[in-house]
């Protein structure tokens, strides 16, 4: 099968120019022909480049990826220092409507899963099936107060000390197994050097994860009433190797609140990655699991 042609487009959102890419497996554009819906793959703050491997396993589908505002090519035009899931949801609405292809199938990972839950609560008619993979919303955790405080501390560390110290705390936080203790402040801060991170502050404060999205994403509480009433089929997923970690625990709580089983996908939080950003998951197995879940919507 030949490699699908890729076209890049933009939509003008409130406060940002959003770039998205269409890998079109059909003749005549994303809205042409019969068959499966467009498959939209999203993360946050990870941009479209993180889905190259996963997209390659769906050559029979029109696949759309995008750069969230303040990440990759999608520059904020309003100078705002933080981005909310509601803003991301409206950006996604614009992208889906610009496709003019009807309801999409949507795979959303990490912060993208949080944004997708916000989208479906507001605009369920735009999405046939949502697979929300490890949404890191601290609000749903039993240990939410400690989790939210830790996320706020990571953001404050970034503003105060820069990328290295903040990212060291972030890595330690997302990889921790089990609930966060109330006395978390008594634990020693991890060293950036232990993770191969810079120890000197370069003065930049434009990181989309630590700056723009950390607080809004983790503090978001899904509208469970709206999600339960949505026409969208919602599947909440977590990686097999992620059990007990922050985002996987949040995924389990979201699934329980929706009254649906948690889908267990291969590998870890980045299980779909095939070397992007130096991370390796199990993309072939991950893609097969995703295909099976989406096929159940047919």
VENPEDA-V334872 format. One record per residue. RES is the residue in three letters. SS is DSSP state (H for helix, E for strand, - for the rest). PHI is phi in degrees with one decimal (999 if undefined). D_FIRST is the distance of its C-alpha to the first C-alpha in whole Angstrom. Layout:
res & ss & phi & d_first
RES & SS & PHI & D_FIRST
RES & SS & PHI & D_FIRST
//
This chain:
res & ss & phi & d_first
UNK & - & 999 & 0
UNK & - & -72.7 & 4
UNK & - & -65.9 & 7
UNK & - & -60.6 & 9
UNK & E & -70.6 & 12
UNK & E & -114.4 & 15
UNK & E & -123.2 & 18
UNK & E & -105.2 & 22
UNK & E & -134.2 & 24
UNK & E & -134.7 & 28
UNK & E & -129.0 & 30
UNK & E & -92.3 & 34
UNK & E & -103.3 & 36
UNK & - & -72.0 & 39
UNK & - & 91.7 & 40
UNK & E & -163.1 & 36
UNK & E & -104.9 & 33
UNK & E & -103.8 & 30
UNK & E & -98.3 & 27
UNK & E & -142.0 & 24
UNK & E & -119.9 & 20
UNK & E & -115.7 & 17
UNK & E & -97.3 & 14
UNK & E & -94.6 & 13
UNK & - & -88.4 & 10
UNK & - & -119.0 & 12
UNK & - & -83.3 & 14
UNK & - & 97.1 & 17
UNK & - & 106.6 & 18
UNK & - & -63.4 & 18
UNK & - & -93.1 & 21
UNK & - & -90.6 & 19
UNK & - & 80.7 & 18
UNK & - & -97.1 & 18
UNK & - & 111.3 & 17
UNK & - & -73.2 & 17
UNK & - & -64.1 & 19
UNK & - & -56.8 & 18
UNK & E & -105.9 & 18
UNK & E & -101.1 & 21
UNK & E & -113.1 & 21
UNK & E & -137.6 & 24
UNK & - & -133.2 & 27
UNK & - & -172.2 & 30
UNK & - & -85.7 & 32
UNK & - & -59.7 & 28
UNK & - & -95.0 & 26
UNK & H & -59.4 & 22
UNK & H & -62.8 & 22
UNK & H & -76.1 & 23
UNK & H & -111.1 & 19
UNK & H & -59.5 & 17
UNK & H & -67.7 & 16
UNK & H & -60.1 & 16
UNK & H & -59.8 & 14
UNK & H & -66.6 & 11
UNK & - & -86.7 & 11
UNK & - & -126.2 & 11
UNK & - & -68.4 & 8
UNK & - & -89.1 & 9
UNK & - & -116.5 & 12
UNK & - & -75.0 & 14
UNK & E & -112.0 & 15
UNK & E & -119.3 & 19
UNK & E & -125.8 & 21
UNK & E & -151.4 & 24
UNK & - & -100.7 & 27
UNK & - & -60.6 & 30
UNK & - & -54.4 & 33
UNK & - & 73.7 & 35
UNK & E & -131.4 & 32
UNK & - & 57.6 & 29
UNK & - & -85.7 & 29
UNK & E & -89.8 & 31
UNK & - & -85.7 & 35
UNK & E & -70.5 & 38
UNK & - & -105.7 & 40
UNK & - & -106.7 & 43
UNK & - & 73.4 & 44
UNK & - & -66.6 & 44
UNK & - & -88.4 & 44
UNK & - & -137.9 & 42
UNK & - & -123.3 & 40
UNK & - & -105.0 & 40
UNK & H & -58.2 & 37
UNK & H & -65.2 & 38
UNK & H & -64.7 & 38
UNK & H & -59.9 & 34
UNK & H & -62.4 & 34
UNK & H & -69.2 & 35
UNK & H & -62.0 & 32
UNK & H & -64.2 & 30
UNK & H & -57.9 & 31
UNK & H & -63.2 & 31
UNK & H & -63.1 & 27
UNK & H & -63.5 & 26
UNK & H & -66.2 & 29
UNK & H & -67.2 & 27
UNK & H & -67.8 & 24
UNK & - & 51.0 & 26
UNK & - & -120.6 & 23
UNK & - & 82.9 & 25
UNK & - & -59.8 & 26
UNK & E & -103.3 & 23
UNK & E & -91.2 & 22
UNK & E & -129.6 & 24
UNK & E & -100.9 & 23
UNK & E & -132.1 & 26
UNK & E & -119.9 & 27
UNK & - & 57.0 & 31
UNK & H & -59.6 & 33
UNK & H & -62.9 & 30
UNK & H & -67.6 & 31
UNK & H & -61.1 & 34
UNK & H & -64.4 & 33
UNK & H & -68.1 & 31
UNK & H & -64.1 & 34
UNK & H & -65.8 & 36
UNK & H & -62.6 & 33
UNK & H & -66.7 & 33
UNK & H & -62.4 & 37
UNK & H & -91.8 & 37
UNK & - & -136.1 & 35
UNK & H & -62.4 & 33
UNK & H & -68.0 & 32
UNK & H & -84.9 & 29
UNK & E & -130.0 & 28
UNK & E & -75.7 & 27
UNK & E & -130.0 & 26
UNK & E & -112.0 & 27
UNK & E & -107.7 & 26
UNK & E & -100.7 & 29
UNK & E & -99.5 & 29
UNK & - & 52.2 & 32
UNK & - & -72.8 & 34
UNK & - & -85.5 & 37
UNK & - & -93.5 & 39
UNK & H & -67.1 & 43
UNK & H & -60.8 & 45
UNK & H & -92.1 & 44
UNK & - & -79.1 & 45
UNK & - & -60.0 & 48
UNK & - & -99.3 & 49
UNK & H & -59.4 & 48
UNK & H & -62.1 & 51
UNK & H & -66.3 & 50
UNK & H & -63.1 & 46
UNK & H & -64.8 & 47
UNK & H & -65.6 & 50
UNK & H & -66.0 & 48
UNK & H & -63.6 & 45
UNK & H & -64.3 & 48
UNK & H & -68.2 & 49
UNK & H & -61.2 & 46
UNK & H & -63.6 & 46
UNK & H & -64.7 & 49
UNK & H & -62.6 & 49
UNK & H & -61.0 & 46
UNK & H & -65.2 & 48
UNK & H & -86.7 & 51
UNK & H & -121.7 & 50
UNK & - & 100.4 & 46
UNK & H & -66.4 & 43
UNK & H & -55.6 & 44
UNK & H & -60.9 & 46
UNK & H & -69.5 & 44
UNK & H & -68.4 & 41
UNK & H & -60.8 & 43
UNK & H & -64.7 & 44
UNK & H & -62.7 & 41
UNK & H & -61.4 & 39
UNK & H & -63.8 & 42
UNK & H & -70.4 & 42
UNK & H & -71.1 & 39
UNK & - & -93.0 & 39
UNK & - & -72.0 & 42
UNK & E & -93.6 & 42
UNK & - & 91.6 & 45
UNK & - & -63.4 & 47
UNK & - & -83.7 & 48
UNK & - & -76.5 & 52
UNK & - & -61.9 & 54
UNK & - & -93.9 & 56
UNK & H & -59.3 & 53
UNK & H & -66.2 & 55
UNK & H & -79.3 & 57
UNK & - & -79.0 & 54
UNK & - & -66.5 & 53
UNK & - & -70.6 & 51
UNK & - & -67.2 & 48
UNK & - & -88.0 & 48
UNK & H & -56.5 & 45
UNK & H & -61.4 & 45
UNK & H & -65.1 & 45
UNK & H & -108.8 & 41
UNK & - & 70.7 & 41
UNK & - & -98.3 & 41
UNK & - & -65.7 & 44
UNK & - & -97.2 & 47
UNK & - & -97.2 & 48
UNK & - & -84.4 & 48
UNK & - & -85.0 & 46
UNK & - & 88.1 & 48
UNK & - & -76.9 & 44
UNK & - & -139.4 & 44
UNK & - & -112.4 & 40
UNK & - & -70.4 & 38
UNK & H & -69.6 & 36
UNK & H & -79.8 & 37
UNK & H & -74.6 & 40
UNK & H & -99.3 & 42
UNK & H & -71.0 & 40
UNK & H & -113.2 & 38
UNK & H & -56.1 & 40
UNK & H & -74.8 & 43
UNK & H & -64.2 & 42
UNK & H & -67.4 & 39
UNK & H & -72.8 & 41
UNK & - & -90.3 & 44
UNK & - & -74.8 & 42
UNK & - & -111.4 & 42
UNK & - & -59.9 & 40
UNK & - & -84.6 & 42
UNK & H & -66.4 & 41
UNK & H & -63.0 & 43
UNK & H & -65.8 & 41
UNK & H & -67.6 & 38
UNK & H & -66.7 & 39
UNK & H & -87.2 & 40
UNK & - & -69.6 & 36
UNK & - & -72.9 & 34
UNK & - & -66.4 & 31
UNK & E & -79.5 & 30
UNK & E & -113.4 & 31
UNK & E & -118.3 & 30
UNK & E & -98.7 & 31
UNK & E & -129.6 & 30
UNK & E & -147.0 & 31
UNK & E & -75.1 & 30
UNK & H & -59.4 & 31
UNK & H & -81.0 & 33
UNK & H & -90.3 & 34
UNK & - & -51.7 & 37
UNK & - & 91.6 & 40
UNK & E & -85.0 & 39
UNK & H & -45.7 & 39
UNK & H & -67.8 & 36
UNK & H & -69.8 & 36
UNK & H & -63.6 & 39
UNK & H & -64.4 & 39
UNK & H & -59.4 & 36
UNK & H & -62.4 & 38
UNK & H & -69.2 & 41
UNK & H & -64.2 & 38
UNK & H & -60.5 & 37
UNK & H & -63.4 & 41
UNK & H & -66.7 & 42
UNK & H & -85.9 & 39
UNK & - & 74.4 & 40
UNK & - & -123.2 & 37
UNK & - & -71.1 & 36
UNK & - & -81.3 & 34
UNK & E & -82.5 & 30
UNK & E & -99.8 & 30
UNK & E & -100.5 & 27
UNK & - & -63.8 & 26
UNK & - & 72.1 & 27
UNK & - & -124.0 & 29
UNK & - & -56.3 & 30
UNK & - & -107.0 & 27
UNK & - & -61.5 & 25
UNK & - & -86.4 & 22
UNK & - & -76.4 & 22
UNK & E & -121.0 & 20
UNK & - & 108.4 & 23
UNK & H & -59.8 & 23
UNK & H & 57.7 & 27
UNK & H & 73.4 & 28
UNK & - & -114.6 & 27
UNK & E & -123.5 & 25
UNK & - & -105.9 & 24
UNK & - & -130.0 & 22
UNK & H & -61.8 & 19
UNK & H & -64.8 & 17
UNK & H & -67.4 & 20
UNK & H & -63.0 & 21
UNK & H & -63.0 & 17
UNK & H & -65.3 & 18
UNK & H & -63.5 & 21
UNK & H & -64.6 & 20
UNK & H & -60.7 & 18
UNK & H & -64.4 & 21
UNK & H & -63.6 & 23
UNK & H & -68.1 & 21
UNK & H & -62.7 & 21
UNK & - & -68.4 & 24
UNK & - & -87.3 & 25
UNK & - & -70.3 & 23
//
